[in-house]
């Protein structure tokens, strides 16, 4: 008879599964929060872009002095929009990373659940043969 490591107690497997599931729920909630923040930043970015476009259309009707006077403000708005764009891109990368982590956690939870199911099946089979 070969030496097998002692079986992991079912309660430990179930506790580990519970912890994985709780962590997975937290990750999903954090992911939803990031998505909300991402949508908010996109809205803010769109609003800034629309304001800049409206400003540029108005500016096209002014004489050269007026355009020169407004140029520093437009540069600030452009810089602000570029900063928002960089933040949006960083959030998109973060969301993709969290999606991947959530996917891996879900796979780990499924694998652990399969181990528990297999163990339950073996226990039932042994009980059916009268072995305790």
Beta strands, then each sheet from edge to edge (+ up, - down):
end
